[in-house]
Every structure is written in C-alpha cells, then in structure tokens.
C-alpha cells in the first residue's frame, strides 16, 4: 500500500508543472472577455500618401490606436479636414482604428473586445475586388482606455502607451 501511494505521489508530482503551466496560460489570457463600449465612431477614406501620419510602428498595420491628442489631430486633419477635431480626453479614452491593407472597401468597427488587457478590434466591411490605389477605407472608434494594455495585431500584440 505504501508503495502504491508513493507511485501515485510521483505521478502527481510529475503533473504539477503541467498544471502550473495551464494555470499560467489561463491567467495570462486574462479570463473573461468583455466588450468595451464604443463611445463614438467615424468612418471614411484616407489617402495612401498620408499614411505616414499614423504613429510610427503602426503604418503597415491593419489595426492600431491613436493614444494622444497630437497623434489624433495629425490624423484627423487629413481624415476629415472639413470638420473640427473632436475633443477627446485621452487620459480616459483612446481611439482605435481598422483600415484596409489589401483591397479597398468601406469598413466599420463592430466591436472591441478586451481580454486580460488585450483589446481585439473587430471590423466589418463589404468584400471588394478593388485594389488599393490612392485611398484606404478607415474606421475609428472611441473606447475607454481603462484596462487596455495591448492591441492584438494578428499574432503580435502592440503595447498601448
């Protein structure tokens, strides 16, 4: 009997690292996803020649964010030059975006889901066969900043500052 308990103890000890890795994976994935409220939305076209106005490190990305008034103003002046720049409290909120990278189409941010500090931007748009030439479709959404540490960008995560 003692030998049987000892073998069971060894098997349990062998499982402990596996159990620990599983618990770590659960805690790093952050638990329960929640949809962030979208406080405001904007959609439109943006000239390809002005994509350099996006923050550095986000110019090739399909999704990203504008986290301060200067970055937002620089983008907005080209995006909606005929309208005043919306007043946003960037200490409480941030603007996330989705844009075309392969084919041109109108797009809209349907939801932003936050899981363990990682925001995933879900956008929708009509399928298109039109190549991107001089403009891309862009969608912006104003969401609360609280709890957002990263933006999911494909398989990579972009830190939010």
C-alpha angles and dihedrals in degrees: 000000000000089000091052092051090048091053091047089050091052091050091049091048089051090054096050095083090049091049091047092052090050092052091047091051091051093049094046092049085057105232122248119029119225131191113239115226112254104225096185138356135204130183135182147107127302126197114248089219089064099049087107086077089073114096115278111268092030101068095097096037126105091216134030145129144253107220105177140040095252094054091044093049092048090052096041095052088067099031098053106005093164094060134065117259107260115246109244130178099223092187087069103025144031135198117238122194142196124196142175117269104166111022130014118253139136112264138193131193104240097182145340115221121199120204120171094336094314117115118206116198115214114197131178132203143154117274113255140188093197114116119227108259117151103348142033130206112248132190124192130191130188111221136168113273095211111117096003108127101153141018114223107236108182105295093340131077122224114210116236114223 
